[in-house]
Amino acid sequence: MPIMSFSVSDSLKEFLKKLVEKNPSYKNNSVVMRDALSRLRNATESEFLGSNLIPEATIEDNMESQVIGNIIVVLEKYNENIERKLAKLEHTISSVRGKHCFFYKNDKTIVYILEDSLPNIHAFITEINQIENLKNIRYLIV
């Protein structure tokens, strides 16, 4: 199972600590983060941001605007099955602007640079996440 990671700001860390201290149903920060991420994933953008605060047209415009995503995938150096799946996935998406490969010992690190709408980048990440036997996946969306 790939490991997903992301950065958390100091202010968010403090907020999480306060949630854990005040709410006995949260055992630790990981439980809070999983709960927040699952709620965010299941909510629509307007529910998350508050439909009264932002007009619907603005939300749709932001979802369709071009964003840049950097995706790092770490896998075994000589695994042809994963290589074929990644190559097939690369050809299905036209927004790959760059791809770099790095080899170190028995690992291969691939860095993808994508420029597309947020839903398309999310779909690409979801497809990569479904590939078995990956060692690590990290991504940054700007």
C-alpha positions in Angstrom: 0.0 0.0 0.0 1.5 3.4 -1.0 2.2 5.9 1.7 0.5 9.3 1.2 2.1 12.3 2.8 1.4 16.0 2.9 2.6 19.1 4.8 0.7 20.5 7.7 1.3 24.1 8.8 2.1 25.0 12.4 -1.2 26.8 13.0 -3.0 23.6 11.8 -0.9 21.5 14.1 -1.9 23.7 17.1 -5.6 23.5 16.0 -5.4 19.7 15.8 -3.8 19.5 19.3 -6.7 21.5 20.7 -9.2 19.2 19.0 -7.6 16.2 20.5 -7.4 17.7 24.0 -11.1 18.9 23.9 -12.7 15.9 22.2 -12.3 12.5 23.7 -13.5 10.7 20.6 -10.2 11.7 18.9 -7.4 9.6 20.2 -4.6 11.4 18.4 -3.8 13.8 15.5 -3.9 11.0 13.0 -7.5 10.2 13.8 -8.4 13.9 13.5 -6.7 14.2 10.1 -8.3 11.0 8.7 -11.7 12.2 9.8 -11.1 15.7 8.3 -9.8 14.3 5.0 -12.7 11.8 4.7 -15.2 14.6 5.4 -13.5 16.8 2.9 -13.4 14.1 0.2 -17.1 13.4 0.6 -18.1 17.0 0.7 -18.6 19.1 -2.4 -16.6 22.3 -2.9 -19.6 24.5 -2.1 -20.4 22.6 1.1 -16.8 22.9 2.2 -16.4 26.6 1.5 -20.0 27.6 2.4 -22.4 28.2 -0.5 -23.5 31.5 1.0 -19.9 32.9 0.9 -18.9 32.2 -2.6 -21.2 32.3 -5.7 -21.5 29.0 -7.6 -20.1 30.5 -10.8 -16.8 31.4 -8.9 -16.4 27.8 -7.6 -16.9 26.3 -11.1 -14.4 28.8 -12.6 -11.8 27.9 -9.9 -12.3 24.2 -10.5 -11.8 24.6 -14.2 -8.7 26.8 -14.0 -5.3 25.4 -14.8 -3.3 24.3 -11.8 0.2 22.7 -11.7 0.7 19.4 -10.0 4.0 17.7 -9.1 3.7 13.9 -8.5 6.5 11.8 -7.2 6.3 8.0 -7.5 8.8 5.6 -6.0 8.9 2.0 -7.2 11.2 -0.9 -7.7 13.9 -0.3 -10.3 13.1 -3.3 -12.5 9.3 -3.9 -12.3 7.9 -4.2 -15.9 4.3 -4.5 -14.8 4.3 -1.2 -13.0 6.2 0.4 -15.9 3.6 -0.7 -18.4 0.7 0.5 -16.2 2.4 3.9 -15.8 3.2 4.2 -19.5 -0.4 3.4 -20.4 -1.6 6.0 -17.9 0.8 8.6 -19.2 -0.7 8.3 -22.7 -4.2 8.7 -21.5 -3.6 12.2 -20.1 -2.4 14.9 -22.3 -1.4 17.3 -19.5 1.9 15.7 -18.6 4.3 18.6 -19.1 7.4 16.8 -17.9 8.7 13.5 -16.6 12.0 12.9 -14.9 13.4 9.6 -13.7 16.0 9.1 -11.0 17.7 5.8 -10.0 19.2 5.1 -6.6 20.2 1.6 -5.5 17.1 -0.6 -6.2 14.6 2.2 -6.4 13.3 4.3 -9.3 11.8 7.7 -8.6 9.6 9.3 -11.3 8.6 12.9 -11.0 5.6 14.0 -13.1 4.8 17.7 -13.8 1.1 18.2 -14.8 -0.8 21.3 -15.9 -4.5 20.7 -16.0 -7.7 21.3 -14.1 -7.9 20.1 -10.5 -10.4 17.2 -11.3 -8.2 15.9 -14.0 -5.1 15.9 -11.8 -7.1 14.3 -9.1 -8.2 11.6 -11.5 -4.5 11.0 -12.5 -3.5 10.7 -8.9 -6.3 8.3 -8.2 -5.3 6.1 -11.1 -1.6 6.0 -9.9 -2.8 5.2 -6.4 -4.6 2.1 -7.7 -1.3 0.6 -9.0 -0.2 -2.1 -6.6 3.4 -2.5 -5.2 4.4 1.2 -5.4 6.7 2.1 -2.6 5.6 5.7 -2.2 3.5 8.4 -3.8 3.7 12.1 -3.0 2.1 15.1 -4.7 2.0 18.8 -4.5 -0.7 20.8 -6.2 0.0 24.5 -6.7 
